[in-house]
Structures are given as C-alpha cells and as structure tokens.
Amino acid sequence: MERPLRIHFTDVGWHRHGDLYVRWTHPHFDAIGMAWKQVVDDPDVVFVGFGGEDYRRFDCVRVRMAGENVRPNFDEFDFVMGVDILDDPRYLRVPFGNRTYRRLHVLAGKPAAEKIARGRTGFCNFVYSNPHPPERIRLFRLLSRYRKVDSFGPVLNNMPFEPHAGERYAPDWPEVKRRVQARYKFTIAFESESWPGYTTEKICDAMETGTIPIYWGNPRIAEDFNPRSFINCHAYDSLEEVVERIIEIDQDDALYMNMLAEPWFENDRVPDRFRPEMVTAFLRNIFLSVGDMLPVARQPEARARASGALSPGKLLHDRYTPRQRWFCRHRYVTWPAFINRLRRVARRAGEGDWRWFRKRLTRGPGGDG
C-alpha cells in the first residue's frame, strides 16, 4: 500500500487551525479517492492561506488558497487557487470565498418575482465592517440624499444594533447578514477593491436573499452572472448615473418586478467552471504531481526571484497607512455609532421611556441586562 499523502494547512489567518479550509477541501480529497492524512511537519503538500509567512519554512509543494485580491506568485507557490482570470494549468479561479463557493447551487432555480417581493419593507441596506474603501462610502452618501439607506454594521451605522450583522468574524455572521438583507429591495454590494475576477460573497449573499445587488468590484462580473438581474456599477460612467438608475427602478414597480424575474445566472444554470468537480480535478492534478516535480521552494532561480517578496498577508496590510486606518476608523465607524446612540437616547427621552434608561443603567455584572 502506498504511503498516505501528508498535507498541512498554514497561514490561515482568522480561520483557526485552518478549520474552514479543511472542511472545504475534505469532500474533494475523498472524491479523489487517495489516502491522505494531515500532519504538522514534513508534509508533501502545504495549503497556504493569507495570514502570515509560515509557509516559507516548507520546501514541499505549496498550494496558495486565496480569496483576497492578491496576485498569484508562481515563484513562491507551485499551484494557486485565487480570484484572477488566468489561463494556466497551475491556476484555478475560485472566487466568492470558500464558504460561498459551496453554496452557489442555491442561486439556481430562483423563486417567482412575486414571492421574492413579498415582505420587502425596506429600501436599501448597507452592512460593512471595513471603513477604508471610498467608493461604497460615496455611494452610500449619494443614495442617502434620495432615501435613507439603513446601515446595520459598524461603518456609517444609523440603525439599532443588530447582533453580528456587521461583525465579520462572528460565527453566525453570514446568516445574520442575510437575514437583515432579506427585508430590503436593494443591497449595496461593493467590494473593497476593483480588479478583474475579484468577486467575494457580497453579491452572492444579496442574491441568496432576493434583494437586488448594487455591485461594484469585478469589472467583468457580467461574465459570471446575468447582468439583467442586478445593477452593475461598471456599466455606468459615474456613481451619479447609478443612483439615477436605482431611483428609476425604485419608482417603477413594473421595472423592479422585471429585474426580480431575471435568473441570477444565464439560463438559470451555475457555470461549469464554478462546479465543485473543477476543484476536485485541480486537486487531483496536484496530488498526482507530487514526487514527479521539483517544488519552486527548491529551485534556486525561483528562490532568487522571490527573495524579498512581501507575503500575501503583508501586501494586504500595507495597502493602508496607520493614519488612514485611524482616520477611517474614527470617521466612518466610531463617530456614526456615537451619533446613533445619542439619537436613540434623545428619542427615548422624548418618549418618556424611563424603563429603557433603567435597563441600561443596571446592565452589566449583577444587573438585569
């Protein structure tokens, strides 16, 4: 019997012990039908996230699993699973994030428009924890001139606290976020950056709840989804034109229902390139290559080219200076939340709801809150 293939997960950031990656890849390993076991040291293949530089101590086959907007570096990794649109046998495009990629099938077979529209009491929602991207901040302000945009997350918060709605690392964050979005006609689904192929869970979460996504990020997003089913900001010359289109749809029920009736995918079918079988085939190719290839970590030329290269995690961290991070944190997170709390206090005082004040004054250890 052949020796089981030894694998390891490292630099997985906030995914403790690589739990998310392990759970996501298990079905594919089983489908390949190869004996394998996870080990801590001396692996045959190491799967690398984006949370550090520990991968550099391994000289085996390195597989980069990236859901973030960082370019593939084939001088440091033998194979890459990322967001870019590339034609390379060493590369597989896996957008949307690991958690969402597994759920794409739920977007096929969209319910009837009348059923989706039922119970949509809100206009537009905004749920974010990252205050840096200026494009979605600007759209929020432009659209708010027409009607109030409800922000449940820490950024530009103007709604009562919704537990875990904007807490990116809360265990039930995706479920709570989708429950919030299900009340609204529109959702601002902006990525943090714009790059061809860079698509995360933001548009998928909105689609799953039946709210129309207002999308910005991947300029080639119309190749992944039916462009008639959502508002693609890249199809307009400015965000002002986007706002005009949103107002037009909001004020025309027939236009709104026509857009809701459109399937999320062309022909209402998940594209073959996003099917789990593609991941299984890619991993199979990697495992069959072990032993027959010289990893880039052992190639002097590749090591020389990669010398001094920043790790993926460092590249992400350095996109904002400490001053930018401080300014965005206070301008778009701390201050709006503080103003919102003052407004709630003033409203309760005006209503004479003193029980509300007593409950909060006694909240804490030994209190009734």
Sine and cosine of phi, psi and omega as CSV:
sin_phi,cos_phi,sin_psi,cos_psi,sin_omega,cos_omega
0.00,0.00,0.69,-0.72,-0.02,-1.00
-0.93,0.36,0.48,-0.88,0.04,-1.00
-0.90,0.43,0.72,-0.69,0.02,-1.00
-0.85,0.52,0.59,-0.81,0.04,-1.00
-0.94,0.33,0.76,-0.65,-0.05,-1.00
-0.99,-0.17,0.81,-0.59,-0.03,-1.00
-0.81,-0.59,0.30,-0.95,-0.01,-1.00
-0.49,-0.87,0.53,-0.85,0.06,-1.00
-0.91,-0.42,0.72,-0.69,-0.01,-1.00
-0.56,-0.83,0.28,-0.96,0.03,-1.00
0.79,0.61,0.74,0.68,-0.07,-1.00
-1.00,-0.09,0.17,0.99,0.10,-0.99
0.89,0.45,-0.77,-0.64,-0.09,-1.00
-0.98,0.20,-0.13,0.99,0.07,-1.00
-0.98,0.20,1.00,-0.06,-0.14,-0.99
-0.83,0.55,0.80,-0.60,0.02,-1.00
0.85,0.53,0.37,0.93,0.03,-1.00
0.94,0.34,0.37,0.93,-0.12,-0.99
-0.82,0.57,-0.72,0.69,-0.05,-1.00
-0.90,0.44,-0.69,0.73,0.00,-1.00
-0.91,0.41,-0.66,0.75,0.00,-1.00
-0.88,0.47,-0.75,0.66,-0.03,-1.00
-0.89,0.45,-0.56,0.83,-0.03,-1.00
-0.96,0.29,-0.60,0.80,-0.07,-1.00
-1.00,0.04,-0.35,0.94,-0.02,-1.00
-0.77,0.64,-0.79,0.61,-0.03,-1.00
-0.85,0.53,-0.56,0.83,-0.01,-1.00
-0.95,0.32,-0.63,0.78,0.06,-1.00
-0.88,0.48,-0.70,0.71,-0.01,-1.00
-0.90,0.44,-0.61,0.79,0.00,-1.00
-0.92,0.40,-0.52,0.85,0.03,-1.00
-0.93,0.38,-0.50,0.86,0.05,-1.00
0.98,0.19,0.36,0.93,0.01,-1.00
-0.98,-0.19,0.58,-0.82,0.08,-1.00
-0.96,0.30,0.74,-0.67,-0.02,-1.00
-0.47,-0.88,0.36,-0.93,0.09,-1.00
-0.50,-0.87,0.51,-0.86,0.00,-1.00
-1.00,0.02,0.75,-0.66,0.01,-1.00
-0.77,-0.64,0.23,-0.97,-0.01,-1.00
-1.00,-0.03,-0.67,0.74,-0.04,-1.00
-0.84,-0.55,0.33,-0.94,0.05,-1.00
0.81,0.58,0.80,0.60,0.03,-1.00
-0.99,0.13,0.27,-0.96,0.15,-0.99
-1.00,0.07,-0.56,0.83,0.00,-1.00
-0.68,-0.73,0.73,-0.68,0.08,-1.00
-0.90,-0.45,0.78,-0.62,0.06,-1.00
-0.99,-0.11,0.79,-0.62,-0.18,-0.98
-0.90,-0.44,0.78,-0.63,0.10,-1.00
-1.00,0.03,-0.67,-0.75,-0.04,-1.00
-0.71,-0.71,0.41,0.91,-0.13,-0.99
-0.98,-0.21,0.12,0.99,-0.01,-1.00
0.06,-1.00,-0.36,-0.93,-0.05,-1.00
-0.82,-0.57,0.27,0.96,-0.02,-1.00
-0.88,0.47,-0.45,0.90,-0.04,-1.00
-0.87,0.50,-0.40,0.92,-0.08,-1.00
-0.95,0.32,-0.22,0.98,0.05,-1.00
-1.00,0.08,-0.11,0.99,0.02,-1.00
-0.99,-0.16,0.74,-0.67,0.05,-1.00
-0.94,-0.33,0.39,0.92,0.04,-1.00
-1.00,-0.08,-0.21,-0.98,0.06,-1.00
-0.92,0.39,0.80,-0.60,0.00,-1.00
-0.95,-0.31,0.75,-0.66,0.03,-1.00
-0.86,-0.51,0.89,-0.46,0.00,-1.00
-1.00,0.04,0.82,-0.57,0.06,-1.00
-0.92,-0.38,0.98,-0.19,-0.17,-0.99
-0.86,-0.51,0.82,-0.57,0.15,-0.99
-0.97,-0.26,0.00,1.00,-0.04,-1.00
-0.98,-0.19,0.19,-0.98,-0.10,-0.99
-1.00,0.07,0.94,0.33,0.04,-1.00
-0.78,-0.63,0.74,-0.67,-0.09,-1.00
-0.93,0.37,0.58,-0.81,0.05,-1.00
-0.90,0.44,0.68,-0.73,0.04,-1.00
-0.86,-0.51,0.99,-0.17,-0.05,-1.00
-0.99,0.14,0.08,1.00,0.18,-0.98
-1.00,0.04,-0.25,0.97,0.04,-1.00
-0.90,-0.43,-0.38,0.93,-0.04,-1.00
-0.79,-0.61,0.64,-0.76,0.01,-1.00
-0.98,0.18,-0.57,0.82,0.02,-1.00
-0.67,-0.75,0.50,-0.87,-0.04,-1.00
-0.69,-0.72,0.70,-0.71,0.18,-0.98
-0.91,-0.42,0.95,-0.32,-0.13,-0.99
-0.61,-0.80,-0.37,-0.93,-0.10,-0.99
-0.96,-0.29,-0.27,0.96,-0.04,-1.00
-0.91,0.41,0.35,-0.94,0.07,-1.00
-0.98,-0.19,0.99,-0.12,-0.06,-1.00
-0.77,-0.63,0.47,-0.88,0.10,-1.00
-0.93,-0.38,1.00,0.00,-0.05,-1.00
-0.49,-0.87,0.74,-0.68,-0.02,-1.00
-0.90,0.44,-0.29,0.96,0.02,-1.00
-1.00,0.02,0.06,1.00,-0.16,-0.99
-0.76,-0.65,0.61,-0.79,0.12,-0.99
-0.71,-0.70,0.79,-0.61,0.04,-1.00
-0.99,0.17,0.86,-0.51,0.03,-1.00
-0.76,-0.65,0.99,0.16,-0.01,-1.00
-0.99,0.16,-0.10,-0.99,0.12,-0.99
0.97,0.23,-0.18,0.98,-0.06,-1.00
1.00,0.02,0.51,-0.86,-0.08,-1.00
-0.85,0.53,-0.70,0.72,-0.07,-1.00
-0.90,0.43,-0.68,0.73,-0.05,-1.00
-0.97,0.24,-0.58,0.82,-0.02,-1.00
-0.82,0.57,-0.60,0.80,-0.01,-1.00
-0.95,0.30,-0.28,0.96,-0.10,-0.99
-0.95,-0.30,0.15,0.99,-0.06,-1.00
-0.85,0.52,-0.50,0.87,-0.05,-1.00
-0.88,0.47,-0.39,0.92,-0.02,-1.00
-0.95,0.31,-0.26,0.97,0.00,-1.00
-0.99,0.13,-0.26,0.97,0.07,-1.00
-0.99,0.14,0.50,-0.87,-0.05,-1.00
0.95,0.30,0.77,0.64,-0.04,-1.00
-0.88,0.47,0.70,-0.71,0.02,-1.00
-0.89,0.45,0.21,-0.98,0.02,-1.00
-0.89,0.46,0.53,-0.85,-0.05,-1.00
-0.86,0.51,-0.63,0.78,-0.01,-1.00
-0.88,0.47,-0.63,0.78,0.00,-1.00
-0.93,0.36,-0.63,0.78,0.01,-1.00
-0.92,0.40,-0.67,0.74,-0.09,-1.00
-0.94,0.34,-0.34,0.94,-0.04,-1.00
-0.91,0.42,0.80,-0.61,0.06,-1.00
1.00,0.08,0.16,0.99,0.04,-1.00
-0.99,0.13,1.00,0.01,-0.08,-1.00
-1.00,0.00,-0.29,0.96,-0.05,-1.00
-0.97,-0.23,0.32,-0.95,0.00,-1.00
-1.00,0.07,-0.91,0.42,-0.08,-1.00
-0.50,-0.87,0.58,-0.81,0.01,-1.00
-0.85,-0.53,0.32,-0.95,-0.08,-1.00
-0.56,-0.83,0.93,-0.37,-0.07,-1.00
-0.77,-0.63,0.98,-0.20,-0.05,-1.00
-0.59,-0.80,0.50,-0.87,0.07,-1.00
-0.91,-0.41,-0.20,0.98,0.00,-1.00
-0.99,-0.17,0.90,-0.43,-0.08,-1.00
-1.00,0.03,-0.01,1.00,-0.16,-0.99
-0.97,0.24,-0.74,0.67,-0.13,-0.99
-0.86,0.51,0.86,-0.51,-0.08,-1.00
-0.98,0.22,-0.41,0.91,-0.09,-1.00
-0.90,0.43,-0.71,0.70,-0.03,-1.00
-0.96,0.29,-0.48,0.88,0.10,-0.99
-0.89,0.46,-0.68,0.73,-0.04,-1.00
-0.92,0.39,-0.68,0.73,0.03,-1.00
-0.90,0.44,-0.65,0.76,0.04,-1.00
-0.83,0.56,-0.72,0.70,-0.04,-1.00
-0.94,0.33,-0.64,0.76,0.01,-1.00
-0.90,0.43,-0.73,0.69,-0.04,-1.00
-0.94,0.34,-0.49,0.87,0.01,-1.00
-0.92,0.38,-0.31,0.95,0.07,-1.00
-0.94,0.35,-0.42,0.91,0.01,-1.00
-1.00,0.04,-0.82,0.58,0.05,-1.00
-0.54,-0.84,0.37,-0.93,-0.01,-1.00
-0.90,0.44,0.75,-0.66,0.13,-0.99
-0.98,-0.20,0.86,-0.51,-0.08,-1.00
-0.99,0.15,0.86,-0.50,0.02,-1.00
-0.94,-0.33,0.91,-0.42,-0.03,-1.00
-0.99,-0.10,-0.34,0.94,-0.04,-1.00
-0.99,0.12,-0.06,-1.00,0.00,-1.00
-0.91,0.41,-0.48,0.88,-0.06,-1.00
-0.99,0.14,0.82,-0.57,0.02,-1.00
0.81,0.59,0.59,0.81,-0.07,-1.00
-0.86,0.51,0.77,-0.64,0.06,-1.00
-0.65,-0.76,0.26,0.96,-0.02,-1.00
-0.81,-0.58,0.36,-0.93,0.08,-1.00
-0.82,0.57,0.50,-0.86,-0.07,-1.00
-0.86,0.51,0.79,-0.62,0.08,-1.00
-0.92,-0.39,0.96,-0.28,-0.10,-0.99
-0.77,0.63,0.81,-0.58,0.11,-0.99
0.95,0.31,0.04,1.00,-0.04,-1.00
-0.89,0.45,-0.63,0.78,-0.01,-1.00
-0.90,-0.43,0.23,0.97,-0.02,-1.00
-1.00,-0.04,0.99,-0.11,-0.17,-0.99
-0.82,0.57,-0.56,0.83,-0.12,-0.99
-0.97,-0.22,0.16,0.99,0.10,-1.00
-0.94,0.35,0.59,-0.81,-0.08,-1.00
-0.88,0.47,-0.54,0.84,-0.02,-1.00
-0.96,-0.28,0.36,0.93,-0.04,-1.00
-0.84,0.55,-0.73,0.68,-0.03,-1.00
-0.87,0.49,-0.64,0.77,-0.02,-1.00
-0.92,0.39,-0.68,0.73,0.00,-1.00
-0.91,0.41,-0.66,0.75,0.01,-1.00
-0.87,0.49,-0.71,0.70,-0.01,-1.00
-0.92,0.39,-0.57,0.82,0.04,-1.00
-0.90,0.43,-0.61,0.79,0.05,-1.00
-0.92,0.40,-0.73,0.69,-0.07,-1.00
-0.91,0.41,-0.43,0.90,-0.06,-1.00
-0.91,0.41,-0.16,0.99,-0.02,-1.00
-1.00,-0.01,-0.12,0.99,-0.24,-0.97
-0.88,-0.47,0.44,-0.90,0.08,-1.00
-0.96,0.27,-0.63,0.78,-0.08,-1.00
-0.78,-0.63,0.44,-0.90,0.09,-1.00
-0.71,-0.71,0.76,-0.66,0.11,-0.99
-0.98,0.20,0.96,-0.29,-0.07,-1.00
-0.92,-0.40,0.96,0.29,-0.03,-1.00
-0.98,-0.18,0.70,-0.71,0.14,-0.99
-0.96,0.27,0.20,-0.98,0.06,-1.00
-0.98,0.21,-0.38,0.92,-0.01,-1.00
-0.56,-0.83,0.28,-0.96,0.04,-1.00
-0.92,-0.38,0.82,-0.58,0.04,-1.00
-0.35,-0.94,0.64,-0.77,0.01,-1.00
-0.84,0.55,0.86,-0.51,0.01,-1.00
1.00,-0.09,-0.30,0.95,-0.06,-1.00
-0.98,0.21,0.99,-0.14,0.01,-1.00
-0.76,-0.65,0.77,-0.64,0.01,-1.00
-0.92,-0.39,-0.31,-0.95,-0.08,-1.00
-0.96,0.29,-0.16,0.99,-0.17,-0.99
-0.86,0.51,-0.75,0.67,-0.01,-1.00
-0.95,0.30,-0.56,0.83,-0.02,-1.00
-0.93,0.37,-0.65,0.76,0.03,-1.00
-0.88,0.48,-0.67,0.74,0.01,-1.00
-0.90,0.43,-0.71,0.71,0.00,-1.00
-0.89,0.46,-0.64,0.77,-0.03,-1.00
-0.89,0.46,-0.50,0.87,0.00,-1.00
-1.00,-0.05,-0.02,1.00,0.07,-1.00
0.99,0.13,0.13,0.99,0.07,-1.00
-1.00,0.02,0.57,-0.82,-0.04,-1.00
-0.97,0.24,0.87,-0.49,0.01,-1.00
-0.96,0.28,0.68,-0.73,0.20,-0.98
-0.98,-0.22,0.98,-0.19,-0.26,-0.97
-0.96,-0.29,0.63,-0.78,0.15,-0.99
-0.55,-0.83,0.68,-0.73,0.03,-1.00
0.41,-0.91,-0.98,0.20,0.02,-1.00
-1.00,0.09,0.93,-0.36,-0.02,-1.00
-0.92,0.40,-0.21,0.98,0.02,-1.00
-0.95,-0.31,0.46,0.89,-0.06,-1.00
-0.89,0.46,-0.46,0.89,-0.01,-1.00
-0.92,0.39,-0.23,0.97,0.07,-1.00
-0.99,0.16,-0.33,0.94,-0.03,-1.00
-0.99,-0.12,-0.59,0.81,-0.08,-1.00
-0.78,-0.62,0.28,-0.96,0.05,-1.00
-0.92,0.38,0.92,-0.39,-0.09,-1.00
-0.91,0.41,-0.26,0.97,0.02,-1.00
-0.99,0.12,-0.10,0.99,-0.07,-1.00
-0.99,-0.15,-0.10,0.99,-0.02,-1.00
-0.51,-0.86,0.16,-0.99,0.01,-1.00
-0.99,-0.13,0.94,-0.34,-0.04,-1.00
-1.00,-0.10,0.96,-0.29,-0.05,-1.00
-0.88,0.48,-0.41,0.91,-0.01,-1.00
-0.96,0.30,-0.19,0.98,0.04,-1.00
-1.00,0.02,0.03,1.00,-0.03,-1.00
-0.86,-0.51,0.39,-0.92,-0.05,-1.00
-0.98,0.18,-0.34,0.94,-0.04,-1.00
-0.38,-0.92,0.28,-0.96,0.06,-1.00
-0.94,0.34,-0.43,0.90,0.07,-1.00
-0.89,0.45,-0.64,0.77,0.06,-1.00
-0.92,0.39,-0.58,0.82,0.06,-1.00
-0.88,0.48,-0.71,0.71,0.00,-1.00
-0.88,0.47,-0.65,0.76,0.04,-1.00
-0.87,0.49,-0.64,0.77,0.02,-1.00
-0.92,0.39,-0.65,0.76,0.03,-1.00
-0.88,0.47,-0.70,0.72,0.01,-1.00
-0.88,0.47,-0.67,0.75,0.01,-1.00
-0.87,0.49,-0.71,0.71,0.00,-1.00
-0.93,0.37,-0.64,0.77,-0.03,-1.00
-0.90,0.43,-0.55,0.84,-0.06,-1.00
-1.00,-0.04,-0.09,1.00,-0.02,-1.00
-0.85,-0.52,0.98,-0.18,-0.06,-1.00
-0.87,0.49,-0.61,0.79,-0.01,-1.00
-0.91,0.42,-0.67,0.75,0.01,-1.00
-0.91,0.42,-0.65,0.76,0.03,-1.00
-0.89,0.45,-0.71,0.71,-0.02,-1.00
-0.93,0.38,-0.57,0.82,0.05,-1.00
-0.89,0.45,-0.65,0.76,0.02,-1.00
-0.93,0.37,-0.65,0.76,0.03,-1.00
-0.89,0.45,-0.52,0.86,-0.04,-1.00
-0.96,0.29,-0.30,0.95,-0.01,-1.00
-0.95,0.30,0.71,-0.71,0.06,-1.00
-0.93,0.37,0.42,-0.91,-0.02,-1.00
-0.93,0.37,-0.60,0.80,0.04,-1.00
-0.96,-0.27,0.46,-0.89,0.13,-0.99
-0.87,0.49,0.73,-0.69,-0.03,-1.00
0.89,0.46,0.27,0.96,0.05,-1.00
0.82,0.58,0.67,0.74,-0.04,-1.00
-0.64,-0.77,0.75,-0.66,0.04,-1.00
-0.89,0.46,0.80,-0.60,0.00,-1.00
-0.83,0.56,0.59,-0.81,-0.03,-1.00
-0.84,0.55,-0.54,0.84,-0.05,-1.00
-0.93,0.37,-0.23,0.97,0.02,-1.00
-0.96,-0.26,0.19,0.98,0.00,-1.00
-0.99,0.15,0.56,-0.83,-0.03,-1.00
-0.83,0.56,-0.46,0.89,-0.01,-1.00
-0.87,0.49,-0.47,0.88,0.02,-1.00
-0.92,0.39,-0.62,0.78,0.05,-1.00
-0.92,0.39,-0.69,0.72,0.01,-1.00
-0.86,0.52,-0.71,0.70,0.00,-1.00
-0.90,0.44,-0.63,0.78,0.00,-1.00
-0.91,0.42,-0.71,0.70,0.02,-1.00
-0.91,0.42,-0.60,0.80,0.04,-1.00
-0.86,0.50,-0.69,0.72,0.02,-1.00
-0.88,0.47,-0.63,0.78,0.03,-1.00
-0.90,0.45,-0.76,0.65,-0.07,-1.00
-0.91,0.41,-0.58,0.81,0.03,-1.00
-0.94,0.33,-0.35,0.94,-0.01,-1.00
-0.99,0.12,-0.33,0.94,-0.02,-1.00
-0.88,0.47,0.78,-0.63,-0.03,-1.00
0.99,-0.11,-0.39,0.92,0.00,-1.00
-0.96,-0.29,0.05,1.00,-0.04,-1.00
-0.73,-0.69,0.41,-0.91,0.07,-1.00
-0.99,-0.13,0.93,-0.37,-0.03,-1.00
-0.85,0.53,0.50,-0.86,-0.01,-1.00
-0.88,0.47,-0.42,0.91,0.01,-1.00
-0.92,0.40,-0.27,0.96,0.01,-1.00
-0.95,-0.32,0.10,1.00,0.00,-1.00
-0.99,-0.12,0.91,-0.42,-0.04,-1.00
-0.83,0.56,-0.64,0.76,-0.02,-1.00
-0.90,0.44,-0.69,0.72,0.00,-1.00
-0.91,0.40,-0.65,0.76,0.01,-1.00
-0.89,0.45,-0.61,0.79,0.00,-1.00
-0.92,0.39,-0.66,0.75,0.01,-1.00
-0.93,0.38,-0.55,0.84,-0.04,-1.00
-1.00,0.09,-0.13,0.99,-0.04,-1.00
-0.86,0.50,0.81,-0.59,0.01,-1.00
0.99,0.12,-0.02,1.00,0.00,-1.00
-0.93,0.36,0.65,-0.76,0.04,-1.00
-0.95,0.31,0.59,-0.81,0.06,-1.00
-0.93,0.36,0.38,-0.93,0.03,-1.00
-0.82,0.58,-0.66,0.75,0.01,-1.00
-0.90,0.44,-0.62,0.78,0.02,-1.00
-0.92,0.39,-0.62,0.78,0.04,-1.00
-0.87,0.49,-0.66,0.75,0.01,-1.00
-0.92,0.38,-0.67,0.74,-0.07,-1.00
-0.92,0.40,-0.61,0.79,-0.12,-0.99
-0.99,0.15,0.07,1.00,0.00,-1.00
-0.95,0.31,-0.31,0.95,0.02,-1.00
-0.78,-0.62,0.69,-0.73,0.04,-1.00
-0.97,0.24,0.33,-0.94,0.07,-1.00
-0.82,0.57,-0.61,0.79,0.00,-1.00
-0.92,0.40,-0.66,0.75,0.04,-1.00
-0.89,0.45,-0.68,0.74,0.00,-1.00
-0.89,0.45,-0.67,0.75,0.00,-1.00
-0.91,0.43,-0.72,0.70,-0.05,-1.00
-0.88,0.47,-0.74,0.68,-0.03,-1.00
-0.91,0.42,-0.61,0.79,-0.01,-1.00
-0.88,0.48,-0.71,0.71,-0.06,-1.00
-0.99,0.15,-0.58,0.81,-0.07,-1.00
-0.96,0.27,-0.63,0.78,-0.14,-0.99
-0.93,-0.37,-0.16,0.99,-0.03,-1.00
-0.89,-0.46,-0.91,0.42,-0.11,-0.99
-0.91,0.42,-0.75,0.66,-0.08,-1.00
-0.92,0.40,-0.76,0.65,0.04,-1.00
-0.85,0.53,-0.64,0.77,0.01,-1.00
-0.91,0.42,-0.63,0.78,0.01,-1.00
-0.91,0.41,-0.71,0.71,0.03,-1.00
-0.88,0.47,-0.64,0.77,0.01,-1.00
-0.89,0.46,-0.65,0.76,0.03,-1.00
-0.90,0.44,-0.66,0.75,0.03,-1.00
-0.88,0.48,-0.67,0.75,0.00,-1.00
-0.90,0.44,-0.64,0.77,0.01,-1.00
-0.91,0.42,-0.66,0.75,0.02,-1.00
-0.89,0.46,-0.70,0.71,-0.01,-1.00
-0.89,0.45,-0.65,0.76,-0.01,-1.00
-0.91,0.42,-0.68,0.73,0.01,-1.00
-0.91,0.41,-0.63,0.78,0.02,-1.00
-0.91,0.42,-0.65,0.76,0.02,-1.00
-0.90,0.43,-0.51,0.86,0.02,-1.00
-0.99,0.10,-0.14,0.99,-0.01,-1.00
0.95,0.32,0.45,0.89,-0.04,-1.00
-1.00,0.07,0.98,0.22,-0.06,-1.00
-0.96,0.27,-0.39,0.92,0.06,-1.00
-0.88,0.47,-0.57,0.82,0.03,-1.00
-0.88,0.48,-0.66,0.76,0.01,-1.00
-0.94,0.34,-0.68,0.73,-0.02,-1.00
-0.88,0.47,-0.63,0.78,-0.01,-1.00
-0.88,0.47,-0.65,0.76,-0.04,-1.00
-0.98,0.20,-0.49,0.87,0.05,-1.00
-0.94,0.33,-0.47,0.88,-0.01,-1.00
-0.99,-0.13,0.01,1.00,-0.01,-1.00
-0.93,0.36,0.59,-0.81,0.04,-1.00
0.80,-0.59,-0.20,-0.98,0.01,-1.00
-0.84,0.55,0.85,-0.52,0.01,-1.00
1.00,0.07,-0.14,0.99,0.00,-1.00
-1.00,0.04,-0.04,-1.00,-0.03,-1.00
-0.99,-0.15,0.13,0.99,-0.03,-1.00
-0.99,-0.11,0.00,0.00,0.00,0.00
